[in-house]
Amino acid sequence: MAKPVVAVVGRPNVGKSTLFNKIAGARISIVEDTPGVTRDRIYADCEWTGKQFTLIDTGGIEPYSDDIILAQMRRQAQLAIDTADVIVLLVDGREGMTASDLDVANMIRKSNRPVILAVNKIENKELERNIFEFYNLGLGDPIAISAEQSLGLGDFLDMVVEKFMISDKIDEEDTRLKIAVLGKPNAGKSTLVNKMIGEERVIVSNVPGTTRDAIDTSFNYYGEEYVIIDTAGLRRKSKVYDDIERYSIVRSVAAVDRADVCLILIDAKDGISEQDAKIAGIAHNRGKASIIVVNKWDIYDKDQSSQKKFEKDIRSTLSFMAYAPIVFISAKTGQRMNKVMETVLLVSNEYAKRITTGTLNDVIGEAVLMNQPPADKGRRLKIYYATQGAVKPPTFIIFVNDKSLLHFSYERYLENQIRNAFGFVGTPIRLISREKNEKS
């Protein structure tokens, strides 16, 4: 299920970056008193009362400025508004309502998105009466906060969560398998999508960055309905020149969150790159089943050992994704395209696989006998038992005497033993250690 997207917008210098950093729990955005310091929209994964969401920080909106940077910031903010499930309009309670606040409110109103009007810099009771003039913006009841002093943020976040809970229920009702196609610009994502659905619904172009948004398309495969998500190409940060490309990255991350299976598309003629690793890392870190699809294999200059060499390079660069199967195709000619959906169905089954507690503990017990758990200062790790706590991704809870004794290397060993016994092709595995008396 996709994380809802919450965009914080407003004119420059109202405290958007300060609010963003407080919610995200880290100083991610630059905070200064100079208007326009936050030039790029930045996003972070956040959580409140068990509800996860993606928070977007935006540059300040100056609706009628001729300044090039401010004009670009306005476009970025507009794209963030278009992307968001919930919009937070932040205004300055000390300075009071301005004409720019009204202009920004008018931009937001056209979006028909849920809006929260937050009046910032309200540090004391005396300043609280300043919030009433903001009713004139026509965006409902304003809420008083102080991002700098963390005042009112709990009530504010409760309002945010309440706004997107309705859309979550709609997402949960759609049980169709969702496949996200990820990759650098011009790797052939739209061509692959068109070939899979059997129609040319997605624009195919040699110009990198043609697909600006994440496009959902339903298609039927042997009587079952699936959804394929064609995402905008993800570029290296140094090559992200315009605001639309930045917006595309946020949309691609949101597409991964909605997907069950991710196709990591690699351009055979370009070879595996660091950027491919970053794209794959998004899917891996979000716990998604993944398949590495090498496209344009028909035009690759190859000999008998080419495929093995290419696989070796992929495994070296994507060492964290050793579980992902590799498929070599040509989306343009249709070469081996049948393998793509075959592999999607395989890994989606593995992604949802559940192992009984008894069978799992037989494997863990045998693993412990073959390789004794580590010890530290005379204390040895004891593994009492294990159970599978969740699927999508498969998540295993291991009950131990002392979590600090479960070293990363032994954890990796246990994961490998689980994979050897049960497969889990194409899916990451989560291992969670818990002490016997520890509450869930």
N, C-alpha and C positions, 0 to 999 in steps of 0.2 A: 504494500500500500504506500502511496506517495506521501511524503511529508508535506503538510501545508506550507505555503510560502507566505511570509509576513514581511512587507516592505515598509521601512520607516522613511517617510518623505517630509519635506518642509523646505522653507527658504533657508539660505545660508546662516550659520551661526546660532541656531536655536538649540543645539545640543544633541543632534542626531547621533554623532559618533560616540559621545559619552554614554547615551542610553544603550546603543548597540553593544559597547564594551561591557557595560554592567550586566546585560542579559546574557551575553556570550561568555562572560566570566573571564575575559582576558582582554588585554589591550591590543586589539587587532587593528582598529582604525586609528589614524593619527588624530590626536585631539589638540587643537590650538584655537586661539581666539580670532584668528584671521578668517574671514568668510571665504568659503571655497577651498578649504584645505583638503577635504575629502573629495578627491577628483574622480576616483573609481568607485563603482559600487562593489562592496565586499559582502560575502555571505558567510554564515556560520550555522552549524547544526546546533540547535538548542533544545532544552527540555524544561517543561513546567508541569508539575503535578502528574508526572507520568506521560504527558503528551509531548511528542517530538514535533519540531517544526524547523524550517529553514528561514533564517532571518537575513534580510538584505538591507545593507546600509547604502544610502544614496548620497550623491553630491547635492548640495543645496540648489533649489530651483529658483532661478531669476527669470520669470516668464517673458519679459520683453527686453532682455539684455542683448546688446550687439556683441558683447565680449565673446570671443570664440570658445574659450574654456567653459564659461558659464552657459553658453548655448548648448554645448555638448553635454554638460551636466544635466540640463533640462531634458534633453532627449533620453539620456540614460534613465532619469527618474520616471519619465513617461513609460519607458519600456518596463521598468520595474513595476509600475502601477498595473500595466497590462498583464504582467506575469503573476502578480500576487493573488492569493486567496483572501488575505486580509491586509488592509492598508492602515498604517498608523500615521496620522498627520500630527506632527510635532510643532508646537508654536511656543513662543517665548512669553511667559507670564509676567516677566519684569517689564519688558518693553511694551507689551500690549499688542492689540490687533493692528496689523498693517494692511495696506492695499495688496502687498505681495501675498500675504496669508489668504486673502480673499481669492486672488487669482489661482493659487495652488488648490484651494478648496473647490473651485470651479472645474479644474482639471480632473480632480478625483471624482467629483460628482458624476461626470460623464462615463466613468468606468463601470458604474453599477456594482462595485465591489463593497463588501462590508467594511466600514470605516470606524476607527477609534480616534477620537480627537483628544490628544494628550497635551495639557498645558504644563510646560516644563519650567524649572527654576522657581517653583513655589516652595520656599524653604521655611516659611512660618505662617501663622494664622493671619497676620496682617495682609500678606500677599494673596491669600486665598480668594478674597473678594474680586481679584483681578480676572478670575476665570469667567465671570458672568458675561463680559463683553464678547467672548468667543462664541456665544450662542448665535451671534449674528452671521456666523459662517454657514449656518444651516446644516450642520453635520451631527446634530443630536447633542446629548449631554457631554460636556467636556469633563475630563478627569484630571485632577491636580496631581503632579508628580515633581520630584526633584531627582533627576538622573544622577547628578553628582553626589548627592547625599543619600541615595537609595530610598527616598521617601515615596510611599504610595506605589512602589513597583509591584508588590504582591497583588494588590487589587487590580492594577493595570494588566498584569499577565493573566489573571483570572478572566478578565474581559476578552483578551486575545484568544485564549483557549476556547471560551464559550462561542466565539464567532466561527471558528473552523470545525467544531464538532459535528455540525450538520452535514458538511461536505464529506467528512470522513465516512459517515454511514452510507452515503451514496457509493463511495469507492468500494466499501466492503461487499456490496451486493453484486459487483461485477466479478464473477469467478473465472472468466476466460483467462487462459494463459497469455501473458504479455511478454513480448520479445523486444528488447531495445537494441538498436543497431548503432554502435559507437565507433568512432574512428576519426582520423585526421581529415581535413577537407580534401575532397577529390579522391578519396580512397575507393569510391564506388558504392557508397551507402544507398543512394537513391536507386541506382541500377539494380542492386541486390534486392531491395524492397519490391521494385516493380516485377522482377523475375519471380519472386516468391508468391506474390499475390496474383500474378498473371495478367496484370493490367498496368498501363502507364499512368498511374494516378499522381505519382510524384515527379516533379520536374527534374530532368536529368541534364546536367550542364558540366562543361569542363572548367567553368569558373569556380575556384575554391570559394566556399561559403555561400553557395546558392540556397541551401536549405537553412533558413534563419531560425526556424522554430522547430519544436518537436511535433511531428505529425503522426497522429494515430490512424491506422487503417485496419479495418476488420477484414479477415479473409477466411476461407473455408479450406480445410485440409482433411480429406477422407472423412467427411461428414461432421467434423468438429470445427467450431469457430475459435479463431485466435486473433490476437491484436498485435500488430507490429508497429513499433515506434521508431520512426526515422528521425534521428537527432541531428542538430547542426554540428558540423565538424569542429572538433576541439583543437585549437591552435596553441603553440607555445606562447607564453605570456608576452615575450618580446615582440611577437608578431600580431598581438591583439591590438590593432591600431584603432578600430572604431568601436563606438558604443554598442552597436548591434552585435558584434562578435562577443563582447563581454556578456551581454544579455543571453546569448546563445549558450554560453558555458553554464549559467544558472539553470537554463531550461534543460540542458543535457543531464545535469546532476539530478534534477527533479524527475527526468525520464527514467534514470537508473533506479530511483527510489520506487517508481511505479512498476518496474519490470520484475518478472520472475527469472527470465534468462537474458543474459547480455551477449550479443555477438560482437566481439572485439575485432574489427575489420582492419587488416594490415595490407598495405599496398606492396605487392611482391617486388615491383620494380624499384621501390624506395628502400626496401629492407626494413627490418625491425629497428625502431628508434627509441630514444629516451621518452619522446612524447607518447609513443604507443604504450610504454610502461606506465606513464602517468594516467593515461586513459583507462588502462586495465586496472590500475590501482583504485580508481573510483569505484568500479564494480566490486573488486575484492574487499575493500574496506567497508563497503555497505552490505557485505555478505550475500552477494548475488551469484547464482549459478552462471557460469561463463563458458563460452566456446571461442577459441581463437580461429578466425577465418582469414586465410591468406587469399586475397583476391588478385585478379589479373595474372594468374599462373600461366595462362595461355601465351602471354607475351614475354614471360621470363626466359632468359637465355639459360637453358638448363642442360645437364647431362644426367647420367644414371645416379649420381650421388647428390644431386642438387637438393632434393627434398630432405634428405637426412641432414645435410649441412644447414639448411634453412631451419629445420626443427631444432637443431642444436643451438643455433643463434637465439631462437625464441626462448628456449628453456633457460639459456644463460641470462638473457635480459629480463625475462619474466619469471625469475626463480621463485618468487612468492606465489606463483599461480601454476605450480607443477601439476595440479589436479585437472587443469583445463585441457580437453581434447583439442587437437589441431586438425582443421579441415582445409584442404587446398582446392580452390575453385576458380572459375571465371564466371562472374555474374553476367558479363556481356554475352558470352557464347552459351551459357547454361552448363558448362562442364562441371560435373560432380555436384550440381546444385541439389540433387536429391539427398545428398549426404547432410545438408544443412538441417532440414527439418527432422530427418532421422535422428541426428545428434541432439537437436533441441528436445525432442520427446524423451530421449535417453536421460539427459542431464536433469530435465524437469522432474522425472520420476525419482532420480537419485536425491534431488533437492528436497523432496517431500518424504523420503524414506524414513521409517521408524524402526528401531531395533528394540526387541524386548529386553527387559532389565536382566533376566537370567542369562540370555545369550551374550549380552554385552559384558557381564561380569566374568563369564568363562574366558573371554578374550583378554580382558584386563588382568585376570588372575594368571593366565599363561604368560602374558607380557612381563609381569612382575617376576615370575620364576626365571624367565630367560635373562632378565636384566634387572638386577636389584635396584630399588629406588635409592636416590642419593642420601648422604648423611652429612651433617654439619655439626661440629663441636660435640660429637658423641651422640647426637640425636638423628635417628633415621626416619625418613618419610614413611608413613604407613598409609596405604590406600585401603579404606574400609570397603567401599563399594562405589559403583557408578550407575547413573541412570540417564536416559535421554530426556532432556527437559523440553525440547522444542524441535520443530522442523523449519525449513526455509529461513536460514540455513540450519542443518542438523547441529544441535547444541547439546553437549554432554556435560553433566554435573558430576564431578569427582569429589567424593567426601574423603577428607584426609585428616591426619592428626595435627598438622601444622602447614598452612599454606605457604609460608616462607621457605619451606624445604623443597617445594615443587619447582625445580629450576626449569628454565625455558627449554633446555636441551632434552630433559626427560619428558616434558610436555609434548615436544615435537615427536619424540620416540613413541609415546602413547598414541598420538594422532596417526602416525604411520602404521601402527599395529591395527588400529581401527579400520584404516583404509584397506590394508592388506586383507582383512577379514570380510569387510562388508562393501568395499568398492567406493561408493560416494564419488563417482566420476563426475567431474565438471562442477563440483560444489565445494566451497570452503567449509571447514568444520570449526565450530567454536567449542573450546574446552573451558569450563568454569570450575575452579577449585573452591571448595567450601569446607570449613571445619565442621565436625560432626554436630556440634551444638549451635552452629551459626544459623540464624533465621534467614529465610529466602528474601 
